[in-house]
Amino acid sequence: MPNLPRIFLALLLLNSALTFQNRWPTIGVRWAPELSLELVILLMALALLAAWRGVPGRATRNVLFGGFLLLVLGRYLDVTVPALMGRSINLYWDSQHLPRVAAMFLDSVAGWQWLLALLALLALLLALAAVLRWAFDTIVAVLARPVGRRGLGALALALLMVYGIGRLSPRLPAEHWFSLPVTGMLAEQAKLMLDATVFRHHGRIAAQPPLPVSDLGRLGGGDLFAIFFESYGALVFDDPRFAVPLAGDFAAFEHSLEVSGWRVASARVESSTFGGSSWLAHSSLLSGLRIADQGDYQDLLASDRATLASRLATVGYRTVSVMPGLKYPWPEGQFYRFDQIYNAERLQYPGPAYGWWAIPDQYSLYRIHQIEAAPVGRAPLLVFYPTINSHAPFAPLPPYQPDWSVFDAPPPTAAAVAEAVELNHRLDGRELASAYLQSVRYNLDVLGGYLRRYAPANALLLVLGDHQPPAVVGGREIPWQVPVHLFSRDPTLIEAFEQAGFRPGITPGPAALGGIEMLGPLLLRTLDSRWPGSPQPAPLTAAVPRTR
């Protein structure tokens, strides 16, 4: 191969390794017609070093090539994570959850399959490293000759001048020919790590105002359910891909509840997370603070802040957390001061497993109703329940059981399991979106069935999303908003929340009321009989016969 074609190919490979883009919505990449500023600077530095001290030795080349591979890895994370999750990566906090995430995705895969996939990935990475090493060594060899040094140095200098002119002159935006530097992302990660460790302000939690004290007199001794629908984002009302096919489901759901005597008011709030890390949204609701990263979460757990559960406990409520997705020890759960925590083991699910999460949400809700809500003469309840069946990859879904007391449905078919495994592996946006639609319908079936058949007549149910689904489903650069619904048979109670910004019906308004953290204080204030303007509870009429 002539020298010029070899040099061009080497430069093309090195440049492409730092400028590729994500092939949305997959974990793959695509070539992008951009230039790498880091590569230009590296060429200039190598040309100057070779002219001054000669070609770098093997040890120096190894260090430089290792740094180049670090930039390639940083580029992959920088373009892939936001494309799939809808948010930037935080290496310090996100890396701590890799073992559990890996366990979730590998649970339904045979050992030989993931071992084979691991070997294939390793072979691919080694082949990629070998190709890039060839390209890197080719450029270093060119620098050994004066003509090569002058040529590559002149090329690098010319490109740096073009970039600089583009930065300085609005008439020639040549800087847009260059991809965003990877070093900026790496510097940001270093800053995030320092902010989370050395420079972290641990007194922020203690400095925040406490949750309001409430007598909950407006609720009249009724139960309060706080139910998080996993991955239930505002895109189900905003994005035509989801809003149009779900419109009939929401209308039928609302009508069936109206016939059964339930009223609903809705709003939207800004979640503190996107595409995952649901516990940040949960803790934001329970604490009344915006908990936006793992550092905030750890600081909260180390504090003595009152929570929504402890506030209700002081006025005689029994506080219960239902955590069917909890398979590991959760000592931090004691911070919230729940009287009882029902994890996967305590729920004693006897049926077939549906995906990694195993337990149907319908079973969990019915089981906790039998144990905690059905007994006569009990104390009023706070039931905190994050659902799991609408978690990515949204399959396989359990069937909705018309008879809630029967959970001997057949296990998911081999085809359904294979589809879930395929969704895990391929991360195909279109297929995941279809599965997501079905999971939202399942949530509506479960909630509607419970309200019509079992929910205590004097209960208030707060139902909301924890975060938007991952960007691989809903797209990138969408708001972090989630719907919030309130269900009650008491018209004056619903009207009180409407005065606070909710609107009648199942469809939330277009603007967010605020952050998700404002919901806890809003509940406590609105339900306090001493709060200015709080109306007195209306007497409930006889319970409307419950239907399926």
C-alpha positions, 0 to 999 in steps of 0.5 A: 500500500502506498504511504499516502493511502496508509497515512490517510487510513490511519488518520481516518481510523484514529479520527473516527474513534473519537468522533463516532455517534450513537446509533439510536436507539441501540448500543451500537455506533455510527460514523460521523463526518466530524473532526477530533480536536483531541487528535489534532492536538495530539498530532501537533504535540507528537510532531513538536516532540519528534522534532525536539527529542526524536520519535518517542520510545516504546514506553512513552508510546504505550502511555500515549496509546493508553491515554488515547484508548481512554478517550475512545472509551470516554467517547463511547460513554459520552454518546451512548449513555445519554442516548439510551438513558436520557441523561448524562453519566455520572461515573462516580455514582452510576458505576456503583450500581453496575453489579446489580444492573448486570445481575438483572440483565443476565438473570434470564440468560444461560451461563454459557450464553453470557460467557460466549457473549463476554468472550465475543465482546473481549475479542471485539475490543482486542481487535479494535485495540489492535487496529487502532494500535496499527494506526497509531504506530503508522503515524508515529513511524511517519513522524520519524522522517522530517518530511512526515513531521513537517506534513503532519505538523502543518496539517495539525496547525492548519486545522487548529487555525480553522477551529480557532477562526470558527470560535472567534468569527460568527461568519465562519462557524468552522468549530462545528466541523469538530466533534465535542471534545471528550476531554471536556466530559472527562474533566466534568467527571473528575469535577463530579467525583470531587464534588461528591467526595472532597468538596461535598457540602454535607450540611445541606440536608440539615439546613433545609426546612423540615416537613410540615407537621399535619394532623391529617384531619382533612382525611378523616382517618382514611388510608393514604396510598402512595403508589409509584408506577415504574417508568410512568412518564409524562410522555404517555400524554405528550408523545403521540406515539404513546398518547394516541394508542393510550387515549382510549385506555385512559378514557375507559379507565376514568369512566369506569372509576366515575361510575364506581364513585371515584373522582380523580384530579391530575397534575405533573411534576419534575422528577429528580431522575430520568430513565432509572435510579427510581429510589431518588424519586422515592426519597424525594417524595418521602423527604420533601427534598430534591434528591438528585444523585447518590450523594444527596441520597447518602446525605439524607440517610445519614440525617435525622430528617423527618419523613412522610412516614414518620409524620403520619406515624405521629398521628396514629398511622401504621406505615407500610412499605411494599417493595416487591422488587427488593431482593437484597438487604435494605438496612437504609429502609429503616431511615424512613421509619416504616413500621413494616417493609414487605420485600419479595420474600415476605410477600410469599408469591407462590406463582411463576416468575415473570422476568427478573422481578418475578412478582406480578404487581397485581399480586403484591397489591392484593396481598398487602390488601389482605394483610394490612387493609382488610382486617377490621378495627385496624389503625389507618394506613400509609401504604408506600408501594413502588410497582415493578412490572413496567420496569425495562425491558417491560416484558414478559408481562403477567396476565391481568387476573379477573379473579384477584384471589387466584394466582396460579396462571401458567408461567410465561411462554418460551416465546415471551421469555425469548422476547424479553431476553432479546429486548434486553440484548438488542435494546431495540427502541421500537420493540421496547416502546411497544412493550412499554405501551402494554406495561402502561395498560397493565398498570391501568388494569391493576389500579382500576381493578383495585379501586373498583373492587377492594380499595377502602372507601375513605382512602386517598390514593396518590399515584405517580411516575418515578421517572420517564422511561429510558431514552431508548424508549421515549427519545432524548432531550425530553422533559423529566416530567411525570404524571401525578393522579389523586383518587378519592370518593370525597369531592371536597378533598379532590377540590382542595387539591384542585385549588392547589394546582391539580386539574379534574380528570386523568389528564394532567395540565401542560405545566409542571406544578414544581419538583416531585419533592413538593408533593409530600409537603403539599399532601401534609398541608392540604390534609391538615384541618388547621391549614387556612382554607382547608374545608371539612371532610364531606360525609361519604355516601354508601359505597358504590357496588364494586365491579370488575 
